[in-house]
Amino acid sequence: MRTIKAAAIYARISSDAEGTGKGVERQIEDCRRLAAELGWPIAEEYVDNDISAYTGKHRPNYQRMLTDITEATIDAVLVYNLDRLTRRPVEFEEFNAILSAAGVTDVRFVTGDMDFGTQDGLLIGRIQAAVASNASGKTSERIKRKLDQVAAEGRPHGGAQRPFGFDADKITHRPAEVAIIRQLADRFVAGESLRSLAVWLNNGNMPPSTGDQWRTNVIRRLISSPRSVGLREHRGEIVGPAVWDPILTTEQRDRVLAILEDKKNSGRRAPRRYLLSGLLRCGRCEERLYSAPRKTTRRYVCMAGPDHGGCGRLTVVAGPVEEFIADAVLYRLDTPELAEALAGRARQDEDTARLMERVSADREQLAELAAHYAERRIPMNEWLTARTIIEDRMKANERRLRQATNTSQLTGVIGQGGALRTQWTNLNLDRQSAIVKAILDHAVILPGTPGATTLDHDRVKPVWRL
Ligand SMILES: [Zn+2]
């Protein structure tokens, strides 16, 4: 049995003539109860309003959920009944195809409609979808055309929820919220985790536009969605410029996307407890030092043996060396040398710009390809093959981009060493580490005097990146 990490709840209001549809709140409550019984953590609740009761095709949040399943941010789905999920056989097959492509088999219905994991279950689902499709109205074409037109004109979709950052018209910016989104993007690019940003927001007094708690996937979308750069998304694809103004620059969003991609590739990491992980080298053998606590003392040590290949003859206590390096970093942030080094960085940023162009060209091509597929001009297998090729290339460039974009980690901290010093201990480890890594390439730790009880600062030789 697989462990579910991020379940989705899907609910839909339908304006169908029968009028027997359960209210969305009831649907969601029932799903939450089921999730609790199953022990599935809920990552997100996707709710669509009646705009798509008949076609089942143009439900922005349903599409968003499919995207999240494809991108593996969702690994299970809870729905009240099959009717809420889909009423059309074609769409049922599409849903099934997306699930199997993503390796997701955990779909549960409150009414126990069917089991997606089995052939029998699929058969039942197909029959039910076929029955439901007969009951659907004939207004689908009209609704479809209307929604396509709204999207093509770049106007916002008709959902009831206003997006964070916007007024109820979904066009006018709310300055205070826009400022938060920009800050989130800057801090994320500077190395802070989505989780720590969520904690920060939940401790503040700015609630999300829906729900009462900030969740990481909401923050992820805020700083990475096409909406944030003034683009209109429709059926999971970018259809063109939107009528609202961008909140983030394309460059900012590309950096966010590059980091998200990088994180996805490197998987989940254990929470960081060592400020200088990966940044220290042994002064005897030049190998990297590893964090290795002994009883209550945190230490960095040179490790011998096949996995590490160090000499195994050097140890330094973590606390004093972290303090010393942090101090040196804060001091350096205020020096003229740093400003000069940054000027040199501007040249490097030209390469970055070229890489970004390539990445965004690839992203456009992906969107184009998806549009071809959506309009049935190419079959799914061709779409998937072409997509893999482009995505691989894009990932490689994004990785290079990620390595090249370290200057951005200094957003808002250059010349702020003095101010940062007073709050340093209040910053979380992610943020501290991002600041250190932005200007320190590594530090060499020289051998110490045996028996010394304090850190001799001459043992630490920082090598600055900037
Ligand atoms: Zn060594």
Residues whose N, C-alpha, C, O or C-beta is under 5 A from the ligand:
A	BS01	ZN	C282 R284 C285 C302 G310 C311 G312 R313 L314
